[in-house]
Every structure is written in C-alpha cells, then in structure tokens.
C-alpha cells in the first residue's frame, strides 16, 4: 500500500485532512472535496508536504473546473501552484490555463494523471487520453494540488493520490496467449 501510494486521500467524512493547505479558496468536504475559487491571487489547495516531482504520478478523480471569460480567470493542476498567476513560471510541473484561454477538457470528469519523464511532462485523462504535454522538465520538491480563480464551476474531487512512476517510465502490460473457445 504505502509503497504504491505514498499519498492518498478519499476525502471521507466532513473535515479536510491536515494533509492539505488551503489558500484563499473554500474547501468543503462531504465524502468528497469541493473547491470553490475566489478572485484573490493566488487561490489554491495544495498538499501540506512537498514531494520530488520527477519520482511520482499525481492523480485525482474529478472534474476540471470551468473558467469565466474574464481577464483574471485561471485554473490549474500541478506542483508549486502557490505562485502568483502572473509569475513565471506559474508552477514547477503542471498545467494551468488563464485569462480566457480555457482547456478543451474544462468541466470534464476524468482520472487526471500528471507526470514527468526526461522528455517532458504529461497530463492524461482516464490513463490513455493525452490532454496536454510540455517539453519542459524540472527538478525539486514541491507541494501539489489545484488552483482556481474566478471560475464559473467548482472543482469536485472524489480522491487524490500519488503513486510511483513505473520502471523506466513504461507502464507494465499483461498479455495472454490466444484464448480457445470450447
């Protein structure tokens, strides 16, 4: 368990765990997490501890909050999201969308997976649908989580976890020989 998922939260109950740090958003827990953004900057919910970003896949099951078309609208998922939206970089590893340029998958519910290899960083939906990629790579340890500012919908998260990257960055596969029908 702990070797596979060094971090896991299913947001059971009605209180946010001390595993998380809240910054200018409202985090409501009721057997799931709802993050309501604000017009403040930065608005985020991130892990209280830091983790080396190149060693893990960070994932959550939930939606990607939709943005308004306003000038200061922003959503993001990744590491180091406590930086100001106007700062560069806005995050160390992750994907953020702002100022009226929402992602095509906003509002969609997936298992979102974020990870980095030596060739870049990747965001997947439901393990196989590549949603975004970047050739940027980073080093360091950071908190990870979500950011939201002036969005029209909330993040609704059912669980969040961190798992080890597979050996050499390649997911294992299982193959069975031909199956005979009798």
TIZA-575515 format. One line per 2 residues: number of its first residue (from 1); their letters; for each residue x, y, z of N, C-alpha, C. Coordinates in Angstrom, 1 decimal. Example, Ala and Ser with C-alpha at 12.3 -4.5 7.8 and 13.67 -1.06 7.14 Angstrom:
1> as> 13.2:-5.7:7.8:12.3:-4.5:7.8:13.2:-3.3:7.8 ~ 12.8:-2.2:7.1:13.7:-1.1:7.1:12.9:0.0:7.9
% end
This chain:
1> xx> 0.8:-1.2:0.0:0.0:0.0:0.0:0.8:1.3:0.0 ~ 1.6:1.5:1.1:2.3:2.8:1.2:3.4:2.9:0.1
3> xx> 4.0:1.8:-0.3:5.0:1.8:-1.4:4.4:2.2:-2.7 ~ 3.1:1.8:-3.0:2.4:2.1:-4.2:1.8:3.5:-4.2
5> xx> 1.2:3.8:-3.1:0.5:5.1:-2.9:1.1:5.8:-1.7 ~ 2.2:6.5:-1.9:2.8:7.2:-0.7:1.9:8.4:-0.2
7> xx> 0.9:8.8:-1.0:-0.1:9.8:-0.6:-1.4:9.4:-1.2 ~ -2.5:9.4:-0.3:-3.8:9.1:-0.8:-4.8:9.8:0.1
9> xx> -5.9:10.3:-0.4:-6.9:10.9:0.3:-8.2:10.7:-0.4 ~ -9.2:10.1:0.2:-10.5:10.0:-0.4:-11.5:10.9:0.1
11> xx> -11.1:11.9:0.9:-11.9:12.9:1.5:-13.2:12.4:2.2 ~ -13.0:11.3:2.9:-14.1:10.7:3.7:-14.4:11.6:4.9
13> xx> -15.7:11.6:5.2:-16.2:12.4:6.3:-16.5:13.8:5.9 ~ -16.4:14.8:6.9:-16.8:16.1:6.6:-15.7:17.2:7.0
15> xx> -14.5:16.7:7.3:-13.4:17.6:7.6:-12.2:17.4:6.7 ~ -11.6:18.5:6.3:-10.4:18.4:5.4:-9.2:17.9:6.3
17> xx> -8.5:17.0:5.8:-7.3:16.4:6.5:-6.2:17.4:6.6 ~ -5.4:17.3:7.6:-4.2:18.1:7.7:-3.2:17.9:6.6
19> xx> -3.4:16.9:5.7:-2.5:16.7:4.6:-2.6:17.8:3.6 ~ -3.5:18.8:3.8:-3.8:19.8:2.8:-3.6:21.2:3.4
21> xx> -3.2:22.2:2.6:-3.1:23.6:2.9:-4.0:24.4:2.0 ~ -4.8:25.2:2.6:-5.8:26.0:1.8:-5.3:27.4:1.7
23> xx> -5.4:28.0:0.5:-5.0:29.4:0.3:-6.1:30.1:-0.5 ~ -6.9:30.9:0.2:-7.9:31.8:-0.4:-8.9:31.1:-1.3
25> xx> -9.2:29.8:-1.0:-10.3:29.1:-1.6:-11.1:28.5:-0.5 ~ -12.3:28.1:-0.8:-13.2:27.4:0.2:-13.1:25.9:-0.2
27> xx> -12.7:25.1:0.8:-12.6:23.6:0.6:-13.7:23.0:1.5 ~ -14.7:22.4:0.9:-15.8:21.7:1.6:-15.6:20.2:1.4
29> xx> -15.7:19.5:2.5:-15.6:18.0:2.5:-16.9:17.4:2.9 ~ -17.4:16.5:2.1:-18.6:15.7:2.5:-18.5:14.4:1.7
31> xx> -17.6:13.5:2.1:-17.3:12.3:1.4:-16.9:12.6:-0.1 ~ -16.1:13.6:-0.2:-15.6:14.1:-1.5:-15.2:15.6:-1.2
33> xx> -14.4:16.2:-2.1:-13.9:17.5:-1.9:-14.5:18.5:-3.0 ~ -15.0:19.6:-2.5:-15.4:20.7:-3.5:-14.6:21.9:-3.2
35> xx> -13.9:22.4:-4.2:-13.1:23.6:-4.1:-13.8:24.7:-4.8 ~ -14.0:25.8:-4.1:-14.7:27.0:-4.6:-13.6:28.1:-4.7
37> xx> -13.4:28.6:-5.8:-12.4:29.6:-6.0:-12.8:31.0:-5.5 ~ -11.8:31.9:-5.7:-12.1:33.3:-5.3:-11.5:34.2:-6.3
39> xx> -11.6:35.5:-6.1:-11.0:36.5:-7.0:-9.6:36.8:-6.5 ~ -9.2:36.2:-5.4:-7.9:36.5:-4.9:-6.8:35.8:-5.6
41> xx> -5.6:36.2:-5.4:-4.5:35.6:-6.2:-3.3:35.4:-5.2 ~ -2.7:34.3:-5.0:-3.1:33.0:-5.6:-4.2:32.3:-4.8
43> xx> -5.1:31.6:-5.4:-6.1:30.8:-4.7:-5.8:29.3:-5.0 ~ -5.5:28.6:-4.0:-5.1:27.2:-4.2:-5.4:26.3:-3.0
45> xx> -5.4:25.0:-3.3:-5.4:24.0:-2.3:-4.3:23.0:-2.7 ~ -3.3:22.8:-1.8:-2.1:22.0:-2.1:-1.8:21.1:-0.9
47> xx> -1.0:20.1:-1.2:-0.5:19.2:-0.1:0.3:20.0:0.9 ~ 0.2:19.6:2.1:1.0:20.3:3.2:2.4:19.9:3.1
49> xx> 2.7:18.7:2.6:4.1:18.2:2.5:4.6:18.4:1.0 ~ 5.9:18.4:0.8:6.4:18.5:-0.5:6.9:17.1:-1.0
51> xx> 7.0:17.0:-2.3:7.4:15.7:-2.9:8.2:16.0:-4.1 ~ 9.2:15.1:-4.4:10.0:15.3:-5.6:9.2:14.9:-6.8
53> xx> 9.0:15.9:-7.7:8.1:15.8:-8.8:8.5:14.7:-9.9 ~ 9.7:14.5:-10.0:10.1:13.5:-11.1:10.0:12.1:-10.7
55> xx> 9.6:11.8:-9.4:9.5:10.4:-9.0:8.1:9.8:-8.9 ~ 7.1:10.7:-9.2:5.7:10.2:-8.9:4.8:10.6:-10.0
57> xx> 3.7:9.9:-10.1:2.5:10.3:-10.8:1.5:10.9:-9.8 ~ 1.0:12.1:-10.0:0.0:12.6:-9.1:-1.3:12.5:-9.9
59> xx> -2.4:12.1:-9.2:-3.7:11.8:-9.9:-4.8:12.3:-9.0 ~ -5.9:12.6:-9.7:-7.2:12.7:-8.9:-8.3:12.3:-9.8
61> xx> -9.4:11.9:-9.2:-10.6:11.6:-9.9:-11.6:12.7:-9.6 ~ -12.0:13.4:-10.7:-12.9:14.5:-10.5:-13.0:15.3:-11.8
63> xx> -13.5:16.5:-11.7:-13.7:17.4:-12.9:-12.5:18.4:-12.9 ~ -12.4:19.1:-14.1:-11.6:20.3:-14.2:-12.5:21.5:-14.2
65> xx> -12.4:22.4:-13.3:-13.3:23.5:-13.1:-13.3:24.3:-14.4 ~ -14.5:24.8:-14.7:-14.6:25.7:-15.9:-14.3:27.1:-15.6
67> xx> -13.7:27.9:-16.6:-13.3:29.3:-16.4:-14.4:30.2:-16.9 ~ -14.3:31.4:-16.3:-15.1:32.5:-16.9:-14.3:33.1:-18.1
69> xx> -14.8:34.0:-18.8:-14.1:34.6:-19.9:-13.3:35.9:-19.4 ~ -13.3:36.1:-18.1:-12.7:37.3:-17.6:-11.2:37.3:-17.7
71> xx> -10.7:38.5:-17.6:-9.2:38.7:-17.7:-8.4:37.9:-16.7 ~ -8.9:37.7:-15.5:-8.1:37.1:-14.4:-8.6:35.7:-14.1
73> xx> -9.3:35.0:-15.0:-9.8:33.7:-14.7:-8.6:32.7:-14.9 ~ -8.5:31.7:-14.0:-7.4:30.7:-14.1:-7.8:29.4:-13.4
75> xx> -7.3:28.3:-14.0:-7.4:27.0:-13.3:-6.1:26.3:-13.6 ~ -5.8:25.4:-12.7:-4.5:24.6:-12.9:-4.4:23.5:-11.9
77> xx> -3.6:22.5:-12.3:-3.4:21.3:-11.5:-1.9:21.0:-11.7 ~ -1.2:20.9:-10.6:0.3:20.6:-10.7:1.0:20.9:-9.4
79> xx> 2.3:21.0:-9.5:3.2:21.3:-8.4:3.4:22.8:-8.3 ~ 3.7:23.3:-7.1:4.1:24.7:-6.8:3.0:25.7:-7.3
81> xx> 1.8:25.4:-7.1:0.7:26.3:-7.5:0.5:27.5:-6.6 ~ 1.3:27.7:-5.6:1.1:28.8:-4.7:1.7:30.1:-5.3
83> xx> 2.4:30.0:-6.4:3.0:31.1:-7.1:1.9:32.0:-7.7 ~ 2.1:33.3:-7.8:1.1:34.2:-8.3:0.9:33.9:-9.8
85> xx> -0.4:34.0:-10.2:-0.8:33.6:-11.6:0.1:34.4:-12.6 ~ 0.4:35.6:-12.3:1.2:36.4:-13.2:2.7:36.1:-13.2
87> xx> 3.1:35.3:-12.2:4.5:35.0:-12.1:5.0:34.0:-13.2 ~ 6.2:34.0:-13.5:6.7:33.0:-14.4:7.9:32.2:-13.7
89> xx> 7.8:30.9:-13.6:6.7:30.1:-14.0:5.6:30.1:-13.0 ~ 4.4:29.8:-13.4:3.2:29.8:-12.5:3.3:28.5:-11.7
91> xx> 4.0:27.5:-12.1:4.1:26.2:-11.4:5.4:25.6:-11.9 ~ 5.8:24.6:-11.1:7.1:23.9:-11.5:6.8:22.8:-12.5
93> xx> 5.7:22.1:-12.2:5.3:21.0:-13.1:3.8:21.0:-13.1 ~ 3.2:21.1:-14.2:1.7:21.0:-14.2:1.2:21.8:-15.4
95> xx> -0.1:21.9:-15.4:-0.8:22.6:-16.5:-1.8:23.6:-15.9 ~ -1.7:24.8:-16.4:-2.5:25.9:-15.9:-3.1:26.7:-17.1
97> xx> -4.3:27.1:-17.0:-4.9:27.9:-18.1:-5.5:29.1:-17.5 ~ -5.3:30.2:-18.2:-5.7:31.5:-17.6:-6.2:32.5:-18.6
99> xx> -6.7:33.6:-18.1:-7.1:34.8:-18.9:-7.9:34.4:-20.2 ~ -9.0:33.7:-20.0:-9.9:33.4:-21.1:-9.4:32.4:-22.1
101> xx> -8.4:31.6:-21.7:-7.9:30.5:-22.6:-8.1:29.2:-21.9 ~ -9.4:28.7:-21.8:-9.6:27.5:-21.0:-9.2:26.3:-21.8
103> xx> -9.0:25.2:-21.2:-8.6:24.0:-21.9:-9.9:23.4:-22.5 ~ -9.8:22.6:-23.5:-10.9:22.0:-24.2:-11.6:21.0:-23.3
105> xx> -10.9:20.5:-22.3:-11.5:19.5:-21.4:-12.1:20.1:-20.1 ~ -12.2:21.4:-20.0:-12.8:22.0:-18.8:-14.2:21.5:-18.6
107> xx> -14.5:21.2:-17.3:-15.8:20.6:-17.0:-15.8:19.1:-17.1 ~ -14.9:18.5:-17.7:-14.9:17.0:-17.9:-14.4:16.3:-16.7
109> xx> -15.0:15.2:-16.4:-14.7:14.4:-15.2:-13.8:13.2:-15.7 ~ -12.6:13.1:-15.2:-11.7:12.0:-15.6:-10.9:11.6:-14.3
111> xx> -10.1:10.5:-14.5:-9.0:10.3:-13.6:-7.9:11.1:-14.3 ~ -7.5:12.2:-13.7:-6.4:13.1:-14.3:-5.1:12.6:-13.7
113> xx> -4.1:12.4:-14.6:-2.8:11.9:-14.2:-1.7:12.8:-14.7 ~ -0.8:13.3:-13.9:0.2:14.2:-14.2:1.6:13.6:-13.9
115> xx> 2.5:13.5:-14.8:3.8:13.0:-14.5:4.8:13.6:-15.5 ~ 6.1:13.4:-15.1:7.2:13.9:-15.8:8.2:12.8:-16.2
117> xx> 8.7:12.8:-17.4:9.8:11.9:-17.8:11.0:12.8:-18.2 ~ 12.1:12.2:-18.7:13.2:13.0:-19.1:12.9:13.8:-20.4
119> xx> 11.8:13.4:-21.1:11.4:14.1:-22.3:10.4:15.2:-22.2 ~ 9.8:15.3:-21.0:8.7:16.3:-20.8:7.7:15.9:-19.7
121> xx> 6.7:16.7:-19.6:5.6:16.5:-18.7:4.3:16.2:-19.4 ~ 3.4:15.5:-18.8:2.2:15.0:-19.5:1.0:15.0:-18.6
123> xx> -0.1:15.3:-19.1:-1.4:15.3:-18.4:-2.3:14.3:-19.2 ~ -2.8:13.3:-18.5:-3.7:12.3:-19.2:-5.1:12.3:-18.5
125> xx> -6.1:12.0:-19.3:-7.4:11.7:-18.7:-7.7:10.3:-18.9 ~ -8.2:9.6:-17.8:-8.5:8.2:-17.8:-7.4:7.3:-18.4
127> xx> -6.2:7.7:-18.0:-5.0:6.9:-18.3:-4.5:6.8:-19.7 ~ -5.4:7.0:-20.7:-5.0:6.8:-22.1:-5.2:8.0:-23.0
129> xx> -6.0:9.0:-22.6:-6.3:10.2:-23.4:-5.3:11.3:-23.0 ~ -4.3:11.6:-23.9:-3.4:12.7:-23.6:-4.1:14.0:-23.8
131> xx> -4.2:14.8:-22.7:-4.8:16.1:-22.7:-3.9:17.2:-23.0 ~ -2.7:17.1:-22.5:-1.7:18.2:-22.6:-0.3:17.6:-22.4
133> xx> 0.7:18.3:-23.0:2.1:17.9:-22.8:3.0:19.1:-22.9 ~ 4.2:19.0:-22.4:5.1:20.1:-22.4:6.5:19.5:-22.5
135> xx> 7.5:20.1:-23.2:8.8:19.6:-23.2:9.6:20.0:-22.0 ~ 9.0:20.9:-21.2:9.7:21.4:-20.0:9.9:20.3:-19.0
137> xx> 11.1:20.2:-18.4:11.3:19.3:-17.2:11.9:20.2:-16.1 ~ 11.7:19.7:-14.9:12.1:20.5:-13.7:12.7:19.5:-12.7
139> xx> 13.3:20.1:-11.7:13.8:19.3:-10.6:13.4:20.1:-9.3 ~ 13.2:19.3:-8.3:12.9:19.9:-7.0:11.7:19.2:-6.3
141> xx> 11.5:19.6:-5.1:10.3:19.1:-4.3:9.4:20.2:-4.0 ~ 8.1:20.0:-4.3:7.1:21.0:-4.1:5.8:20.3:-3.6
143> xx> 4.9:21.1:-3.1:3.6:20.7:-2.8:2.8:20.6:-4.2 ~ 1.7:19.8:-4.2:0.9:19.7:-5.4:-0.5:19.8:-5.1
145> xx> -1.3:20.2:-6.1:-2.8:20.4:-5.9:-3.4:21.2:-7.0 ~ -4.4:22.0:-6.6:-5.2:22.7:-7.6:-5.2:24.2:-7.4
147> xx> -5.4:25.0:-8.4:-5.6:26.5:-8.3:-6.9:26.8:-9.0 ~ -7.5:27.8:-8.5:-8.7:28.3:-9.1:-8.9:29.8:-8.8
149> xx> -9.3:30.5:-9.8:-9.6:31.9:-9.6:-10.7:32.4:-10.6 ~ -11.7:32.9:-10.1:-12.8:33.5:-10.9:-13.4:32.5:-11.9
151> xx> -13.5:31.2:-11.4:-14.1:30.2:-12.3:-15.6:30.1:-12.1 ~ -16.3:29.6:-13.1:-17.7:29.5:-13.0:-18.2:28.2:-12.4
153> xx> -17.4:27.2:-12.3:-17.7:26.0:-11.7:-16.7:25.6:-10.6 ~ -17.0:24.8:-9.7:-16.1:24.3:-8.7:-15.4:23.1:-9.2
155> xx> -14.2:22.8:-8.5:-13.6:21.5:-8.6:-14.3:20.6:-7.7 ~ -14.7:19.4:-8.2:-15.3:18.4:-7.4:-14.4:17.1:-7.5
157> xx> -13.7:16.8:-6.4:-12.7:15.8:-6.3:-13.2:14.6:-5.5 ~ -13.1:13.4:-6.0:-13.5:12.2:-5.3:-12.4:11.6:-4.5
159> xx> -11.2:11.6:-5.1:-10.0:11.1:-4.4:-8.8:11.7:-5.1 ~ -7.7:11.8:-4.4:-6.4:12.2:-4.9:-5.3:11.3:-4.4
161> xx> -4.3:11.1:-5.2:-3.3:10.2:-4.8:-2.0:10.5:-5.5 ~ -0.9:9.9:-5.0:0.4:10.0:-5.7:0.9:8.5:-5.7
163> xx> 1.4:8.1:-6.9:2.0:6.8:-7.0:3.3:6.8:-7.6 ~ 4.1:5.8:-7.4:5.4:5.7:-8.0:5.3:5.6:-9.5
165> xx> 6.3:6.2:-10.2:6.4:6.0:-11.7:6.8:4.6:-12.0 ~ 6.3:4.0:-13.1:6.7:2.6:-13.4:8.1:2.6:-13.8
167> xx> 8.8:1.4:-13.8:10.2:1.3:-14.1:10.5:1.9:-15.5 ~ 11.5:2.7:-15.6:11.9:3.3:-16.9:10.8:4.1:-17.6
169> xx> 9.8:4.5:-16.8:8.7:5.3:-17.3:7.7:4.5:-18.2 ~ 7.8:3.2:-18.2:6.9:2.4:-19.1:5.9:1.6:-18.2
171> xx> 4.6:1.8:-18.5:3.6:1.1:-17.7:3.7:-0.4:-18.0 ~ 3.7:-1.3:-17.0:3.7:-2.7:-17.3:2.4:-3.1:-18.0
173> xx> 2.5:-4.1:-18.8:1.3:-4.7:-19.5:1.2:-6.2:-19.3 ~ 0.0:-6.7:-19.4:-0.2:-8.1:-19.2:-0.7:-8.6:-20.6
175> xx> -0.2:-9.7:-21.0:-0.6:-10.3:-22.3:-0.9:-11.7:-22.0 ~ -2.0:-12.2:-22.6:-2.4:-13.6:-22.5:-2.3:-14.2:-23.9
177> xx> -2.0:-15.5:-24.0:-1.9:-16.2:-25.2:-3.3:-16.2:-25.8 ~ -3.4:-16.9:-27.0:-4.7:-17.0:-27.6:-5.7:-17.8:-26.7
179> xx> -6.9:-17.4:-26.8:-8.0:-18.0:-25.9:-8.8:-18.8:-26.9 ~ -8.9:-20.1:-26.5:-9.8:-21.0:-27.3:-11.2:-21.0:-26.7
181> xx> -12.1:-21.0:-27.6:-13.5:-21.1:-27.2:-13.9:-22.6:-27.4 ~ -14.4:-23.2:-26.3:-14.8:-24.6:-26.3:-16.3:-24.7:-26.4
% end
